[in-house]
Amino acid sequence: VQLQASGGGLVQSGGSLRLSCVISESLFLLNTMGWYCQAPGKERELVATITSGGKTNYADSVKGRFTISKDHGKNEVYLQMNSLKPEDTAVYYCHARGILGVTDYWGQGTLVTVSS
């Protein structure tokens, strides 16, 4: 399974970005899709996940600002990021877990930089 993330960039504090992840597998054959981020000097951490059935989960730090969604027809997962803060600056990675919940797949990451 291949994941290709895009949409990162430089944005001012309070601005918005939309990340996209194209997945080579049908989303119906995956258990969970999501986004993780890794800031410099920090460990990779969960941002948001969505199950194949549409149940979502968010990190407390992004609740009310970020929205994860998916398009089964395009095999794409999105992360709409609003009200961005400098502390959101990180490399964002697209993630998918296989249908059996055992195998993890990662995209290459896309850099989001939020200036103050």
C-alpha beads as a LAMMPS data file, in Angstrom:
LAMMPS data file: protein, C-alpha beads

116 atoms
115 bonds

1 atom types
1 bond types

-500.0 500.0 xlo xhi
-500.0 500.0 ylo yhi
-500.0 500.0 zlo zhi

Masses

1 110.0

Atoms # bond

1 1 1 0.000 0.000 0.000
2 1 1 1.420 3.373 -1.059
3 1 1 0.484 6.688 0.548
4 1 1 1.268 10.063 -1.037
5 1 1 0.733 13.140 1.129
6 1 1 0.585 16.706 -0.151
7 1 1 -0.699 20.142 0.755
8 1 1 1.827 21.361 3.276
9 1 1 3.362 24.793 3.143
10 1 1 3.975 28.058 4.935
11 1 1 1.003 29.859 6.438
12 1 1 0.529 32.672 8.925
13 1 1 -0.929 32.082 12.351
14 1 1 -4.718 31.886 12.103
15 1 1 -4.593 30.643 8.541
16 1 1 -5.740 27.382 6.994
17 1 1 -4.287 24.497 5.034
18 1 1 -5.761 21.320 3.597
19 1 1 -3.632 18.200 3.487
20 1 1 -4.425 15.374 1.085
21 1 1 -3.314 11.761 1.086
22 1 1 -3.784 9.536 -1.932
23 1 1 -3.806 5.854 -1.020
24 1 1 -3.147 3.092 -3.525
25 1 1 -5.587 0.723 -1.800
26 1 1 -9.355 0.948 -1.627
27 1 1 -10.309 2.619 1.645
28 1 1 -12.836 -0.160 2.172
29 1 1 -9.883 -2.553 2.556
30 1 1 -8.301 -0.509 5.338
31 1 1 -9.129 -0.452 9.022
32 1 1 -8.163 3.117 9.917
33 1 1 -6.623 6.106 8.155
34 1 1 -5.129 9.123 9.812
35 1 1 -2.620 11.890 10.218
36 1 1 0.306 12.118 12.588
37 1 1 2.781 14.940 13.080
38 1 1 6.365 15.205 14.214
39 1 1 7.853 18.500 15.328
40 1 1 11.628 19.005 15.516
41 1 1 13.080 17.189 18.503
42 1 1 9.780 15.535 19.358
43 1 1 8.229 12.139 18.837
44 1 1 5.614 11.478 16.202
45 1 1 2.143 11.925 17.634
46 1 1 -1.438 11.375 16.584
47 1 1 -3.371 14.264 15.067
48 1 1 -6.570 12.634 13.804
49 1 1 -7.874 9.280 12.647
50 1 1 -10.917 8.068 10.771
51 1 1 -12.167 4.519 10.437
52 1 1 -13.481 2.997 7.247
53 1 1 -16.921 3.422 8.795
54 1 1 -16.361 7.123 9.371
55 1 1 -15.709 7.295 13.116
56 1 1 -13.231 10.075 13.890
57 1 1 -10.776 10.715 16.699
58 1 1 -8.745 13.858 17.361
59 1 1 -5.891 14.925 19.570
60 1 1 -7.110 17.360 22.210
61 1 1 -4.827 20.063 20.820
62 1 1 -6.617 20.134 17.453
63 1 1 -10.248 19.513 18.439
64 1 1 -12.491 22.194 16.969
65 1 1 -9.774 23.366 14.554
66 1 1 -8.934 20.336 12.398
67 1 1 -11.279 18.055 10.487
68 1 1 -10.398 14.690 8.992
69 1 1 -12.433 13.319 6.108
70 1 1 -12.193 10.765 3.326
71 1 1 -13.377 10.143 -0.197
72 1 1 -13.790 6.485 -1.037
73 1 1 -14.248 7.198 -4.726
74 1 1 -10.851 8.898 -4.936
75 1 1 -9.090 6.773 -2.271
76 1 1 -8.115 9.993 -0.547
77 1 1 -7.979 11.165 3.046
78 1 1 -7.938 14.855 3.957
79 1 1 -7.027 16.997 6.921
80 1 1 -8.581 20.460 6.941
81 1 1 -6.567 22.597 9.316
82 1 1 -8.058 25.914 10.446
83 1 1 -6.960 28.494 12.990
84 1 1 -3.403 27.265 12.690
85 1 1 -0.951 28.085 15.453
86 1 1 2.863 28.216 15.422
87 1 1 2.873 25.111 17.630
88 1 1 1.194 23.196 14.782
89 1 1 4.463 23.468 12.848
90 1 1 5.602 19.931 12.060
91 1 1 5.980 17.316 9.373
92 1 1 2.592 15.689 8.880
93 1 1 2.455 12.023 7.941
94 1 1 -0.418 10.146 6.394
95 1 1 -1.037 6.734 7.961
96 1 1 -3.179 3.723 7.192
97 1 1 -3.713 0.450 9.022
98 1 1 -4.585 -2.737 7.209
99 1 1 -7.989 -4.356 7.510
100 1 1 -6.764 -6.891 10.077
101 1 1 -5.382 -4.094 12.247
102 1 1 -1.857 -5.477 12.136
103 1 1 0.060 -3.742 9.339
104 1 1 0.859 -0.011 9.333
105 1 1 1.572 2.035 6.216
106 1 1 3.113 5.517 6.141
107 1 1 3.380 8.278 3.597
108 1 1 6.479 10.394 3.097
109 1 1 5.350 13.406 5.116
110 1 1 4.526 16.971 4.206
111 1 1 5.907 19.994 6.057
112 1 1 3.554 22.513 7.629
113 1 1 5.109 25.733 8.901
114 1 1 2.999 28.273 10.768
115 1 1 4.564 31.688 11.272
116 1 1 3.614 33.968 14.136

Bonds

1 1 1 2
2 1 2 3
3 1 3 4
4 1 4 5
5 1 5 6
6 1 6 7
7 1 7 8
8 1 8 9
9 1 9 10
10 1 10 11
11 1 11 12
12 1 12 13
13 1 13 14
14 1 14 15
15 1 15 16
16 1 16 17
17 1 17 18
18 1 18 19
19 1 19 20
20 1 20 21
21 1 21 22
22 1 22 23
23 1 23 24
24 1 24 25
25 1 25 26
26 1 26 27
27 1 27 28
28 1 28 29
29 1 29 30
30 1 30 31
31 1 31 32
32 1 32 33
33 1 33 34
34 1 34 35
35 1 35 36
36 1 36 37
37 1 37 38
38 1 38 39
39 1 39 40
40 1 40 41
41 1 41 42
42 1 42 43
43 1 43 44
44 1 44 45
45 1 45 46
46 1 46 47
47 1 47 48
48 1 48 49
49 1 49 50
50 1 50 51
51 1 51 52
52 1 52 53
53 1 53 54
54 1 54 55
55 1 55 56
56 1 56 57
57 1 57 58
58 1 58 59
59 1 59 60
60 1 60 61
61 1 61 62
62 1 62 63
63 1 63 64
64 1 64 65
65 1 65 66
66 1 66 67
67 1 67 68
68 1 68 69
69 1 69 70
70 1 70 71
71 1 71 72
72 1 72 73
73 1 73 74
74 1 74 75
75 1 75 76
76 1 76 77
77 1 77 78
78 1 78 79
79 1 79 80
80 1 80 81
81 1 81 82
82 1 82 83
83 1 83 84
84 1 84 85
85 1 85 86
86 1 86 87
87 1 87 88
88 1 88 89
89 1 89 90
90 1 90 91
91 1 91 92
92 1 92 93
93 1 93 94
94 1 94 95
95 1 95 96
96 1 96 97
97 1 97 98
98 1 98 99
99 1 99 100
100 1 100 101
101 1 101 102
102 1 102 103
103 1 103 104
104 1 104 105
105 1 105 106
106 1 106 107
107 1 107 108
108 1 108 109
109 1 109 110
110 1 110 111
111 1 111 112
112 1 112 113
113 1 113 114
114 1 114 115
115 1 115 116
